[in-house]
């Protein structure tokens, strides 16, 4: 009986060691989750979205892993045409669909482009 208890304890320790290894792996995998939060917050705090983005249209439409980077593609609608903070501008009231491609590396947004036209980091048109 004591020998059986020792074997059971060894098996239990082995299982606990494997479980601890799995927990370590999932905390490493937590980084993509943190990257997603960073990317989502970046878009939601961008002047275009904050100005007149429609929250119920906001969605993550794609995730593309790239080496040590992750690209997230978000889509949302705005109540007016244009980009950035448009306070004081005369705007057409038209629902405008936007696609934002955000690249996160080392928990930093390194690139953010909306509609393949608007640099969200520098708040300027890529095609002047």
CNS distance restraints for C-alpha pairs under 8 A (distance, minus, plus):
assign (resid   1 and name CA) (resid   5 and name CA) 6.41 0.50 0.50
assign (resid   2 and name CA) (resid   6 and name CA) 6.30 0.50 0.50
assign (resid   3 and name CA) (resid   7 and name CA) 6.33 0.50 0.50
assign (resid   4 and name CA) (resid   8 and name CA) 6.18 0.50 0.50
assign (resid   5 and name CA) (resid   9 and name CA) 6.08 0.50 0.50
assign (resid   6 and name CA) (resid  10 and name CA) 6.19 0.50 0.50
assign (resid   7 and name CA) (resid  11 and name CA) 6.18 0.50 0.50
assign (resid   8 and name CA) (resid  12 and name CA) 6.05 0.50 0.50
assign (resid   9 and name CA) (resid  13 and name CA) 6.09 0.50 0.50
assign (resid  10 and name CA) (resid  14 and name CA) 6.16 0.50 0.50
assign (resid  11 and name CA) (resid  15 and name CA) 6.21 0.50 0.50
assign (resid  12 and name CA) (resid  16 and name CA) 6.17 0.50 0.50
assign (resid  13 and name CA) (resid  17 and name CA) 6.11 0.50 0.50
assign (resid  14 and name CA) (resid  18 and name CA) 6.26 0.50 0.50
assign (resid  15 and name CA) (resid  19 and name CA) 6.12 0.50 0.50
assign (resid  16 and name CA) (resid  20 and name CA) 6.08 0.50 0.50
assign (resid  17 and name CA) (resid  21 and name CA) 6.29 0.50 0.50
assign (resid  18 and name CA) (resid  22 and name CA) 6.26 0.50 0.50
assign (resid  19 and name CA) (resid  23 and name CA) 6.23 0.50 0.50
assign (resid  20 and name CA) (resid  24 and name CA) 6.32 0.50 0.50
assign (resid  21 and name CA) (resid  25 and name CA) 6.32 0.50 0.50
assign (resid  22 and name CA) (resid  26 and name CA) 6.25 0.50 0.50
assign (resid  23 and name CA) (resid  27 and name CA) 6.27 0.50 0.50
assign (resid  24 and name CA) (resid  28 and name CA) 6.44 0.50 0.50
assign (resid  25 and name CA) (resid  29 and name CA) 6.24 0.50 0.50
assign (resid  26 and name CA) (resid  30 and name CA) 6.04 0.50 0.50
assign (resid  27 and name CA) (resid  31 and name CA) 7.28 0.50 0.50
assign (resid  29 and name CA) (resid  33 and name CA) 7.42 0.50 0.50
assign (resid  30 and name CA) (resid  34 and name CA) 6.33 0.50 0.50
assign (resid  31 and name CA) (resid  35 and name CA) 6.06 0.50 0.50
assign (resid  31 and name CA) (resid 107 and name CA) 7.85 0.50 0.50
assign (resid  32 and name CA) (resid  36 and name CA) 6.10 0.50 0.50
assign (resid  32 and name CA) (resid  70 and name CA) 7.52 0.50 0.50
assign (resid  33 and name CA) (resid  37 and name CA) 6.37 0.50 0.50
assign (resid  34 and name CA) (resid  38 and name CA) 6.21 0.50 0.50
assign (resid  34 and name CA) (resid 107 and name CA) 7.13 0.50 0.50
assign (resid  35 and name CA) (resid  39 and name CA) 6.12 0.50 0.50
assign (resid  35 and name CA) (resid  70 and name CA) 7.57 0.50 0.50
assign (resid  35 and name CA) (resid 104 and name CA) 6.16 0.50 0.50
assign (resid  35 and name CA) (resid 105 and name CA) 7.80 0.50 0.50
assign (resid  35 and name CA) (resid 107 and name CA) 5.51 0.50 0.50
assign (resid  35 and name CA) (resid 108 and name CA) 7.82 0.50 0.50
assign (resid  36 and name CA) (resid  40 and name CA) 5.99 0.50 0.50
assign (resid  36 and name CA) (resid  72 and name CA) 7.31 0.50 0.50
assign (resid  37 and name CA) (resid  41 and name CA) 6.01 0.50 0.50
assign (resid  38 and name CA) (resid  42 and name CA) 6.09 0.50 0.50
assign (resid  38 and name CA) (resid 104 and name CA) 7.82 0.50 0.50
assign (resid  38 and name CA) (resid 107 and name CA) 6.94 0.50 0.50
assign (resid  38 and name CA) (resid 108 and name CA) 7.46 0.50 0.50
assign (resid  38 and name CA) (resid 109 and name CA) 7.51 0.50 0.50
assign (resid  39 and name CA) (resid  43 and name CA) 6.43 0.50 0.50
assign (resid  39 and name CA) (resid  72 and name CA) 7.08 0.50 0.50
assign (resid  39 and name CA) (resid 102 and name CA) 6.19 0.50 0.50
assign (resid  39 and name CA) (resid 103 and name CA) 7.57 0.50 0.50
assign (resid  39 and name CA) (resid 104 and name CA) 6.81 0.50 0.50
assign (resid  39 and name CA) (resid 109 and name CA) 6.81 0.50 0.50
assign (resid  40 and name CA) (resid  44 and name CA) 6.16 0.50 0.50
assign (resid  40 and name CA) (resid  74 and name CA) 7.91 0.50 0.50
assign (resid  41 and name CA) (resid  45 and name CA) 5.89 0.50 0.50
assign (resid  42 and name CA) (resid  46 and name CA) 6.07 0.50 0.50
assign (resid  42 and name CA) (resid 109 and name CA) 7.82 0.50 0.50
assign (resid  43 and name CA) (resid  49 and name CA) 6.77 0.50 0.50
assign (resid  43 and name CA) (resid 100 and name CA) 7.54 0.50 0.50
assign (resid  44 and name CA) (resid  49 and name CA) 5.75 0.50 0.50
assign (resid  44 and name CA) (resid  50 and name CA) 6.45 0.50 0.50
assign (resid  45 and name CA) (resid  49 and name CA) 6.81 0.50 0.50
assign (resid  45 and name CA) (resid  50 and name CA) 5.97 0.50 0.50
assign (resid  46 and name CA) (resid  50 and name CA) 6.01 0.50 0.50
assign (resid  46 and name CA) (resid  84 and name CA) 7.41 0.50 0.50
assign (resid  46 and name CA) (resid 120 and name CA) 7.17 0.50 0.50
assign (resid  47 and name CA) (resid  51 and name CA) 5.76 0.50 0.50
assign (resid  47 and name CA) (resid  83 and name CA) 7.64 0.50 0.50
assign (resid  47 and name CA) (resid  84 and name CA) 4.59 0.50 0.50
assign (resid  47 and name CA) (resid  85 and name CA) 4.97 0.50 0.50
assign (resid  48 and name CA) (resid  52 and name CA) 6.86 0.50 0.50
assign (resid  48 and name CA) (resid  53 and name CA) 6.92 0.50 0.50
assign (resid  48 and name CA) (resid  78 and name CA) 7.97 0.50 0.50
assign (resid  48 and name CA) (resid  82 and name CA) 7.84 0.50 0.50
assign (resid  48 and name CA) (resid  83 and name CA) 5.13 0.50 0.50
assign (resid  48 and name CA) (resid  84 and name CA) 4.14 0.50 0.50
assign (resid  48 and name CA) (resid  85 and name CA) 5.87 0.50 0.50
assign (resid  49 and name CA) (resid  53 and name CA) 4.22 0.50 0.50
assign (resid  49 and name CA) (resid  54 and name CA) 7.74 0.50 0.50
assign (resid  49 and name CA) (resid  78 and name CA) 7.04 0.50 0.50
assign (resid  49 and name CA) (resid  84 and name CA) 7.87 0.50 0.50
assign (resid  50 and name CA) (resid  85 and name CA) 7.93 0.50 0.50
assign (resid  51 and name CA) (resid  84 and name CA) 7.40 0.50 0.50
assign (resid  51 and name CA) (resid  85 and name CA) 5.79 0.50 0.50
assign (resid  51 and name CA) (resid  86 and name CA) 7.14 0.50 0.50
assign (resid  51 and name CA) (resid  87 and name CA) 7.94 0.50 0.50
assign (resid  52 and name CA) (resid  78 and name CA) 5.29 0.50 0.50
assign (resid  52 and name CA) (resid  79 and name CA) 5.65 0.50 0.50
assign (resid  52 and name CA) (resid  80 and name CA) 7.07 0.50 0.50
assign (resid  53 and name CA) (resid  76 and name CA) 6.91 0.50 0.50
assign (resid  53 and name CA) (resid  77 and name CA) 5.85 0.50 0.50
assign (resid  53 and name CA) (resid  78 and name CA) 4.27 0.50 0.50
assign (resid  53 and name CA) (resid  79 and name CA) 6.66 0.50 0.50
assign (resid  54 and name CA) (resid  58 and name CA) 7.00 0.50 0.50
assign (resid  54 and name CA) (resid  76 and name CA) 6.83 0.50 0.50
assign (resid  54 and name CA) (resid  77 and name CA) 5.60 0.50 0.50
assign (resid  54 and name CA) (resid  78 and name CA) 5.58 0.50 0.50
assign (resid  54 and name CA) (resid  79 and name CA) 7.10 0.50 0.50
assign (resid  55 and name CA) (resid  76 and name CA) 7.58 0.50 0.50
assign (resid  57 and name CA) (resid  75 and name CA) 7.39 0.50 0.50
assign (resid  57 and name CA) (resid  76 and name CA) 4.95 0.50 0.50
assign (resid  57 and name CA) (resid  77 and name CA) 5.92 0.50 0.50
assign (resid  58 and name CA) (resid  74 and name CA) 7.06 0.50 0.50
assign (resid  58 and name CA) (resid  75 and name CA) 5.73 0.50 0.50
assign (resid  58 and name CA) (resid  76 and name CA) 4.36 0.50 0.50
assign (resid  58 and name CA) (resid  77 and name CA) 7.23 0.50 0.50
assign (resid  59 and name CA) (resid  74 and name CA) 5.60 0.50 0.50
assign (resid  59 and name CA) (resid  75 and name CA) 5.45 0.50 0.50
assign (resid  59 and name CA) (resid  76 and name CA) 6.52 0.50 0.50
assign (resid  60 and name CA) (resid  72 and name CA) 7.15 0.50 0.50
assign (resid  60 and name CA) (resid  73 and name CA) 5.93 0.50 0.50
assign (resid  60 and name CA) (resid  74 and name CA) 4.47 0.50 0.50
assign (resid  60 and name CA) (resid  75 and name CA) 6.47 0.50 0.50
assign (resid  61 and name CA) (resid  72 and name CA) 7.80 0.50 0.50
assign (resid  61 and name CA) (resid  73 and name CA) 5.55 0.50 0.50
assign (resid  61 and name CA) (resid  74 and name CA) 5.58 0.50 0.50
assign (resid  61 and name CA) (resid  75 and name CA) 6.61 0.50 0.50
assign (resid  62 and name CA) (resid  72 and name CA) 5.86 0.50 0.50
assign (resid  62 and name CA) (resid  73 and name CA) 4.99 0.50 0.50
assign (resid  62 and name CA) (resid  74 and name CA) 7.23 0.50 0.50
assign (resid  63 and name CA) (resid  70 and name CA) 7.02 0.50 0.50
assign (resid  63 and name CA) (resid  71 and name CA) 5.75 0.50 0.50
assign (resid  63 and name CA) (resid  72 and name CA) 4.66 0.50 0.50
assign (resid  63 and name CA) (resid  73 and name CA) 6.35 0.50 0.50
assign (resid  64 and name CA) (resid  70 and name CA) 5.76 0.50 0.50
assign (resid  64 and name CA) (resid  71 and name CA) 4.96 0.50 0.50
assign (resid  64 and name CA) (resid  72 and name CA) 6.42 0.50 0.50
assign (resid  65 and name CA) (resid  69 and name CA) 6.27 0.50 0.50
assign (resid  65 and name CA) (resid  70 and name CA) 4.53 0.50 0.50
assign (resid  65 and name CA) (resid  71 and name CA) 6.30 0.50 0.50
assign (resid  66 and name CA) (resid  70 and name CA) 5.55 0.50 0.50
assign (resid  66 and name CA) (resid  71 and name CA) 7.29 0.50 0.50
assign (resid  68 and name CA) (resid 105 and name CA) 6.41 0.50 0.50
assign (resid  68 and name CA) (resid 106 and name CA) 7.74 0.50 0.50
assign (resid  69 and name CA) (resid 103 and name CA) 6.66 0.50 0.50
assign (resid  69 and name CA) (resid 104 and name CA) 5.65 0.50 0.50
assign (resid  69 and name CA) (resid 105 and name CA) 4.61 0.50 0.50
assign (resid  69 and name CA) (resid 106 and name CA) 7.53 0.50 0.50
assign (resid  70 and name CA) (resid 103 and name CA) 5.63 0.50 0.50
assign (resid  70 and name CA) (resid 104 and name CA) 5.44 0.50 0.50
assign (resid  70 and name CA) (resid 105 and name CA) 6.71 0.50 0.50
assign (resid  71 and name CA) (resid 101 and name CA) 6.65 0.50 0.50
assign (resid  71 and name CA) (resid 102 and name CA) 5.50 0.50 0.50
assign (resid  71 and name CA) (resid 103 and name CA) 4.28 0.50 0.50
assign (resid  71 and name CA) (resid 104 and name CA) 6.41 0.50 0.50
assign (resid  72 and name CA) (resid 101 and name CA) 5.78 0.50 0.50
assign (resid  72 and name CA) (resid 102 and name CA) 5.19 0.50 0.50
assign (resid  72 and name CA) (resid 103 and name CA) 6.37 0.50 0.50
assign (resid  73 and name CA) (resid  99 and name CA) 6.78 0.50 0.50
assign (resid  73 and name CA) (resid 100 and name CA) 5.63 0.50 0.50
assign (resid  73 and name CA) (resid 101 and name CA) 4.60 0.50 0.50
assign (resid  73 and name CA) (resid 102 and name CA) 6.37 0.50 0.50
assign (resid  74 and name CA) (resid  99 and name CA) 5.75 0.50 0.50
assign (resid  74 and name CA) (resid 100 and name CA) 5.14 0.50 0.50
assign (resid  74 and name CA) (resid 101 and name CA) 6.57 0.50 0.50
assign (resid  74 and name CA) (resid 102 and name CA) 7.99 0.50 0.50
assign (resid  75 and name CA) (resid  97 and name CA) 7.25 0.50 0.50
assign (resid  75 and name CA) (resid  98 and name CA) 5.62 0.50 0.50
assign (resid  75 and name CA) (resid  99 and name CA) 4.58 0.50 0.50
assign (resid  75 and name CA) (resid 100 and name CA) 6.29 0.50 0.50
assign (resid  76 and name CA) (resid  97 and name CA) 5.91 0.50 0.50
assign (resid  76 and name CA) (resid  98 and name CA) 5.47 0.50 0.50
assign (resid  76 and name CA) (resid  99 and name CA) 6.81 0.50 0.50
assign (resid  77 and name CA) (resid  95 and name CA) 6.35 0.50 0.50
assign (resid  77 and name CA) (resid  96 and name CA) 5.38 0.50 0.50
assign (resid  77 and name CA) (resid  97 and name CA) 4.36 0.50 0.50
assign (resid  77 and name CA) (resid  98 and name CA) 5.90 0.50 0.50
assign (resid  78 and name CA) (resid  95 and name CA) 5.60 0.50 0.50
assign (resid  78 and name CA) (resid  96 and name CA) 5.16 0.50 0.50
assign (resid  78 and name CA) (resid  97 and name CA) 6.49 0.50 0.50
assign (resid  78 and name CA) (resid  98 and name CA) 7.59 0.50 0.50
assign (resid  79 and name CA) (resid  93 and name CA) 6.19 0.50 0.50
assign (resid  79 and name CA) (resid  94 and name CA) 5.85 0.50 0.50
assign (resid  79 and name CA) (resid  95 and name CA) 4.67 0.50 0.50
assign (resid  79 and name CA) (resid  96 and name CA) 6.41 0.50 0.50
assign (resid  80 and name CA) (resid  91 and name CA) 6.32 0.50 0.50
assign (resid  80 and name CA) (resid  92 and name CA) 5.86 0.50 0.50
assign (resid  80 and name CA) (resid  93 and name CA) 4.87 0.50 0.50
assign (resid  80 and name CA) (resid  94 and name CA) 5.04 0.50 0.50
assign (resid  80 and name CA) (resid  95 and name CA) 5.77 0.50 0.50
assign (resid  80 and name CA) (resid  96 and name CA) 6.15 0.50 0.50
assign (resid  81 and name CA) (resid  91 and name CA) 6.70 0.50 0.50
assign (resid  81 and name CA) (resid  92 and name CA) 6.23 0.50 0.50
assign (resid  81 and name CA) (resid  93 and name CA) 7.15 0.50 0.50
assign (resid  81 and name CA) (resid  94 and name CA) 6.29 0.50 0.50
assign (resid  81 and name CA) (resid  95 and name CA) 7.16 0.50 0.50
assign (resid  81 and name CA) (resid  96 and name CA) 5.64 0.50 0.50
assign (resid  82 and name CA) (resid  86 and name CA) 7.52 0.50 0.50
assign (resid  83 and name CA) (resid 118 and name CA) 7.26 0.50 0.50
assign (resid  84 and name CA) (resid 123 and name CA) 6.60 0.50 0.50
assign (resid  98 and name CA) (resid 114 and name CA) 6.64 0.50 0.50
assign (resid  98 and name CA) (resid 115 and name CA) 5.96 0.50 0.50
assign (resid  99 and name CA) (resid 114 and name CA) 5.55 0.50 0.50
assign (resid  99 and name CA) (resid 115 and name CA) 5.18 0.50 0.50
assign (resid 100 and name CA) (resid 112 and name CA) 6.88 0.50 0.50
assign (resid 100 and name CA) (resid 113 and name CA) 5.70 0.50 0.50
assign (resid 100 and name CA) (resid 114 and name CA) 4.20 0.50 0.50
assign (resid 100 and name CA) (resid 115 and name CA) 6.29 0.50 0.50
assign (resid 101 and name CA) (resid 111 and name CA) 7.87 0.50 0.50
assign (resid 101 and name CA) (resid 112 and name CA) 5.67 0.50 0.50
assign (resid 101 and name CA) (resid 113 and name CA) 5.35 0.50 0.50
assign (resid 101 and name CA) (resid 114 and name CA) 6.25 0.50 0.50
assign (resid 102 and name CA) (resid 109 and name CA) 6.86 0.50 0.50
assign (resid 102 and name CA) (resid 110 and name CA) 7.84 0.50 0.50
assign (resid 102 and name CA) (resid 111 and name CA) 5.79 0.50 0.50
assign (resid 102 and name CA) (resid 112 and name CA) 4.44 0.50 0.50
assign (resid 102 and name CA) (resid 113 and name CA) 6.65 0.50 0.50
assign (resid 103 and name CA) (resid 109 and name CA) 5.79 0.50 0.50
assign (resid 103 and name CA) (resid 110 and name CA) 5.79 0.50 0.50
assign (resid 103 and name CA) (resid 111 and name CA) 5.12 0.50 0.50
assign (resid 103 and name CA) (resid 112 and name CA) 6.39 0.50 0.50
assign (resid 104 and name CA) (resid 108 and name CA) 5.30 0.50 0.50
assign (resid 104 and name CA) (resid 109 and name CA) 4.46 0.50 0.50
assign (resid 104 and name CA) (resid 110 and name CA) 5.78 0.50 0.50
assign (resid 104 and name CA) (resid 111 and name CA) 7.29 0.50 0.50
assign (resid 105 and name CA) (resid 109 and name CA) 6.51 0.50 0.50
assign (resid 105 and name CA) (resid 110 and name CA) 6.53 0.50 0.50
assign (resid 111 and name CA) (resid 121 and name CA) 6.98 0.50 0.50
assign (resid 112 and name CA) (resid 119 and name CA) 6.14 0.50 0.50
assign (resid 112 and name CA) (resid 120 and name CA) 5.21 0.50 0.50
assign (resid 112 and name CA) (resid 121 and name CA) 5.97 0.50 0.50
assign (resid 113 and name CA) (resid 117 and name CA) 6.71 0.50 0.50
assign (resid 113 and name CA) (resid 118 and name CA) 5.50 0.50 0.50
assign (resid 113 and name CA) (resid 119 and name CA) 4.84 0.50 0.50
assign (resid 113 and name CA) (resid 120 and name CA) 5.58 0.50 0.50
assign (resid 113 and name CA) (resid 121 and name CA) 7.89 0.50 0.50
assign (resid 114 and name CA) (resid 118 and name CA) 4.94 0.50 0.50
assign (resid 114 and name CA) (resid 119 and name CA) 6.60 0.50 0.50
assign (resid 114 and name CA) (resid 120 and name CA) 6.67 0.50 0.50
assign (resid 116 and name CA) (resid 126 and name CA) 8.00 0.50 0.50
assign (resid 117 and name CA) (resid 125 and name CA) 6.01 0.50 0.50
assign (resid 117 and name CA) (resid 126 and name CA) 5.24 0.50 0.50
assign (resid 117 and name CA) (resid 127 and name CA) 6.44 0.50 0.50
assign (resid 118 and name CA) (resid 123 and name CA) 6.95 0.50 0.50
assign (resid 118 and name CA) (resid 124 and name CA) 5.91 0.50 0.50
assign (resid 118 and name CA) (resid 125 and name CA) 4.73 0.50 0.50
assign (resid 118 and name CA) (resid 126 and name CA) 5.62 0.50 0.50
assign (resid 119 and name CA) (resid 123 and name CA) 5.42 0.50 0.50
assign (resid 119 and name CA) (resid 124 and name CA) 5.32 0.50 0.50
assign (resid 119 and name CA) (resid 125 and name CA) 6.11 0.50 0.50
assign (resid 119 and name CA) (resid 126 and name CA) 6.15 0.50 0.50
assign (resid 120 and name CA) (resid 124 and name CA) 7.10 0.50 0.50
